[in-house]
């Protein structure tokens, strides 16, 4: 019996390839949430492997320190990116970090194999797909963890075909692009790295996408009830198709910080469903001019708001602001007297706020979001309708998804000057917080809140699919 238990434990070690910082917190957080979900299975241990070109950030360290004891982490030696331009696309620099970390990754996997005997599977982030060759060499089954929407996954799987059949750059197409199982999307709304076909980002993306088929399956952080038609297409099971497993929504609900007390205390004093939360994510910034328009629009709406303000990415004359950003106070870029005039109606917080806890608060009635997938899922699991304000990466695609398909958000119009002007901001805020359309969006998102809870429940669709995977990993020799 003791030998059986020992053998059982040896076959239940899971490896997750982590993610370097920018733009990685959007990938790093759901990877940790998947690890937590996996660690809840009896005798299942998880090791997070984290390649990096920088020392661990404070945010990474905080998240890792809160993990259960069944999850360990290994930081690979930091690699240098000093030979590439500082303007290099974040996705490209991240993929290069993974590529340069492969020798140390191989040594780490060999060491873990000797310690844990058999490694059940190697779960890889999309930007870590170059590690598949090492996993294959060591006979470790590899799975891709795709932390974005099923819509983005469908595009990723379909992009090699589109590359062969569509002429010119996607951003210049006059007709929408058809993605299997999804509503049509205009080319200009597809993810940024594929906009310019001759760019290095496009070539890097296409190379990684062509490696999807080398994995044993794809684990997707969405759920069947959220994107039913897309999963119907992804899970048809036709010959040559990669198995896709929906396991979401996996979101972090344990964020805490000294700022939490201030935000949550203020929210405790506000009426139920009366506050608009405004936050552009961990990496999202807007220009000085857009910050001014947003402030005036919020003030004129007369709606309560909680706004996480960051230093703008550009000052009014268009010059890059990043050189002095670190020591600047974000509140200095708000209109003169704004904080005083809106005191009581609004709360302005510099740099960071505990988003997961805020969205779970009963006083929150809306969320102005940059459309990061983690933010969208956090909003849905808390039943909060959204204003979609995409900034970069594949966020425009997600804005299309949540406004035109799922119908849990409204989207402001961009003016001829490239800004969302204050009158438009006032209009969409009032519509979401007080209008009939806001009530319809609220009703719809609460339906999906219930569906998300059921998906993660004991007999839910996501629980069943993850359990199916774990059983396979435990029994496959």
Buried (B, 14 or more C-beta within 10 A) or exposed (E): EEEEEEEEBBBBBBBBBBBBBBBBBBBBBBBBBBBBBBBEBEEBBBBBBBBBBEEBBEBBEEBBEEBEEBBBBBBBEBBEBEEEEEEBBBBBBBBBBBBBBBEBBBEBBEEBBEEBEBBBBBBBBBBBBBBBBBBBEBEBBBBBBBBBBBBBBBBBBBBBEBBEEBEEBBBEBEEEBEBBBBBEBBBEBBBBBBBEBEBEBBEBBBEBBEBBEBBBBBBBBBBBBBBEBBBEBBBEEEEEEBBBBBBBBBBBEEBEBEBBEBBBEBBEEBEEBBBBBBBBBBBBBBBBBBBBBBBBBBBBBEBBBBBBBBBBBBBEEEEEBEEEBEEBEBEEBBBEEBBEEBEEBBBBBBEBBBBBBBBBBBBBBBBBBBBBBBBBBBBBBBBBBBBBBBBBBBBBBBBBBBBBBBBBBBBBEEEEEEBBBBEBBBBBBBBBBBBEBBEEBBEBBBBBBEBBEBBBEEEBBBBBBBEEBBEBBBEEE
